[in-house]
Amino acid sequence: MNTINNSLKALACGMGALAITAVLSWTFVQSTSAAPAGAVPTVRMAKLTIQQRHVWFGQSQPAVLVD
């Protein structure tokens, strides 16, 4: 009975590993594939976002160390 349990655990882990490998491989292929012929190239631009600082929490200016 113990041998059957170990075999089933190994089979389940192996199938899980194969499923994970297949999904990761497919997403890698999709993300690195070339655009289809005739597709219009798009320009990717960096987007800058500035996070608002809440000055009423803590210090509004950085601390200065003095000897």
Secondary structure, 3 states (H helix, E strand, C coil): CHHHHHHHHHHHHHHHHHHHHHHHHHHHHHHHCCCCCCCCCCCCCCCCCCCCCCCCCCCCCCCCCCC
